Amino acid sequence: MPEQSKPPVDEILGRLPLFRRVAPVQLRKLARRAERRRPSKDTLLYVRGDPCAGFYVLVRGQVKLSLRAPGGAEKVLRLVGPGETFAEPAMFDEQPQPVDAHVLADSELLFLPAKALYDLLDHDRAFARALLASLSQRIHALIADIGAYSLASGTQRIAGFLQSLPYPAGAATARVRLPASKTVIASRLGVTKETFSRLLRDLSAQGLIEVRQRDIVLRDAARLAELASGRSQH
């Protein structure tokens, strides 16, 4: 997209729930201090231990947040999509980055320096409340992840993940698309790639889904939801 046709930074920020109640004059001040970045696929934005000088807004593309063991094994903690922010916790407690951030697709980001956010917090109580709500939602999501890893079977986790992908509400049959490779999604769900593929085949054999490479047809969304919640036996 030509530079002149791109929406201005303050307009991009104003669409996000975090900044929706910020006064236009404050948004313009923040936008002037933001940096547009366009990393290509496979770019490493930062690694665990790097200093954190601000946080990011993902405008377009996808970013993977993960931990890597010394032996090379990786655990994907979060897949960041357009309209989402990341790296706030490390910025506010002034600690090094706790995870690696890896760009999975050609992306567009806004980098917001810490000083600009601190200035906004000093002047806008509504923004402070929205920020607290955003961080609280992140904590609840983390607790839900821990619960799923500890208490739910691999089949339940995969059924729940497929249910979380966007599709028309109330549709008995719908097509969804896996947002990343099977390797990345398997790591995100706490299973191996081989287990992920096997459980997809199992769900397909039960008539709940149909696998078409990265497209998944949800043949029985209601039963899939029951399986995800544990109300249906595998």
N, C-alpha and C positions, 0 to 999 in steps of 0.2 A: 504494500500500500504506500503510495507517495506520501512524503512527510507532511505536505500541506493538507492532505485529506485526513490525517489522523486526528482524533479528538484531542483537545487540549488536556493537559495533565489534571487540572482542577476538575474538569468534567468527568474524567475517569475516576478520580478519587470520590467525587460526589455520588457516584452510583453505588459505592460500596457501603454495606450496612454500618461499618465502623465509622465512616465519615459523613453519613447521611444527614446528621443534625448539626454539623459544623457550619458556622456562618460562612457565606460566600467569600467575605474579605479574608477570613482566616485560611480558607481553602486555597485562595490564590497565593497567599504568602507561603503556605506549605508547598504548593506546586512549583514555585520558583526555586525551591531548594531541593526538589526531587531530581533524581538522575534517571533518564531512560536508558535501559540496557537491553541489548538484543543478543543474548547468547545463543549459539547454535547447538544443535543436538550433541550430546555427550560432553558438553562443557561441565567442568566441576566448579561450581560457584564458590564453595568454601569447603574446608575439611574440619573435622573435629579438632579443637584446640586453636583454631584461628581466632584472632580478636574479632569482636562483634561491635561494629560502629553504627548500626542502624538495622532496620528491617525492610522486608521486601513485599511488594504487591505483585502478584502474577496477573498480567493483563491477558496474555495469550500463551498457550503451550502447556507444558507439564514439568513439574520438578519432583524428584524423589528425595525424601529425607531418610537417611539410613545410618546404621551403625555397622562397622566392619571389625571383625575379630582379627587378631594378629595373624592367624592362619589363613585369612582371606574370606571366611564365611561372612555373609551379609544378612542383616535383618532390616527389612524395610519397615519403617515406622509410620510413614504417611506419604500419600500421593497428593501433591498440591495441584489444584486445578485453577482455571481462570477465575478471577474475582476473590481469591483467597490470599491471605497474608501468612508470612512465616518469619521466624527468627526473633520475634518479639521478646520471649522470656529471657534469652541470653542478653539482649540489649538492656533490659530493665534491671537485671541483677548484676550487670557489668562483669559477666563471666565470659570465658571463651566459648566458642560455638560447641555445643554438646554432640552434634551430629554432622554428617556429610550432606551436602546439598548438590545433587547431580541433575542436570537438565536432560530430560528424556526426549524432548522434541524441540525444534526451533521455537524460541520463546521470546516474549517481550515482557520486561520487568520494570517496575519502578522501585528504585532504592531510595528510602527515606532516612536521612541521617538522624541519629539519636537526638542531637541538639534541637533540630526542627520539631521533633515530637515532644520534647520536654517543654519547649516554648508554647506549643499548642495546649499541652496539659495545664500550664500555668494560667491560660486565658479562657479555657472552655471546659466547664464542668460536665456538660453533656457528652463531650468527647471522652472525658475520663470515665464516665459511667459506661459508655459503649465499649471502651477498651477493657474495663473490668468484666463486662458481660462476655466479650469475645474470649478472654483468657479463661473465664469460668467454663465456657462451652468446650474449650480445648481440654480442660481437666476432666470434664465429664466424658468426653470421647476417649481419653486415655484410660479412665476407669472401666469404660465399656469394653475396650480392647483387652485389658487385663482379665476381666471377667470371661470374655469369650475364649481367650487362650487357656484359662484355668478350668472352665466349667463346660464349655461347648465342644462337641466332637468336630472333627474336620469337616464332616458332611454338613453340620449345622452352620459352621463358619462360612462355607462356600455358598450354601443356600442363602444365608443372610446377606452375603456380599452381592450375589446376583439380584436379590430383592432391592438392594440399595441403589442399583444403577437406574438411571432415569428411564421411565417408560410411561405410557398413558395410564392415568389412574382408572382403576376399575376394569382394565382390559384383561380378558381371560387369557389371551395369547398376545405376546408382544416380543419384539426383537430388541435386544440390547447389544452393546458393543463393549468388549473388554477394553478398559482404558489404557492398558499397558500390556507388556509381554506376559506370558504365563509364568516365566521365571520370577518377574517382579511381583506379580499378584500372589503367587505361591508364598514368597517370602513375607509379604504383607500379612497373609493369613496364617502364617506360622506352620506351613506344611512344605514338603518338598515339591519340586515341579512334577515328579513322577506321581506322587500322591494326588496332587491337584488334577492331573490329567485322568488318573484312574477314577477319582470321585466324580468328575464330569461325565465320564462314560457310564458310571453307575446311575447317576441321575437321569442320563439319557435313556438307559435301559428301563428305568421305571416310568418313562413317558413324561417326565416333568420338564425336560429341556431337549433341545436339539442343537448340537454343536456344529457350526459352520465356520471353521477357522476362528477368527476373533469375534464373529457374530454369534450370539446365543439366542435362540428362540425359546422363550418361556412358554411352554405348552400348557402348564397348569400353575399359574401364579399363586392361586389360593393354597394348593397343596405345598408349594414351595415355601410359602410363608409359614405354614404349620410346621414344616420340617425345620425351618430356621429357628422357630420359637421353642422347639422341643415337644410340641403337642402331638407330633406325628412320629411314629417309630420308623427308623430307617430299615 
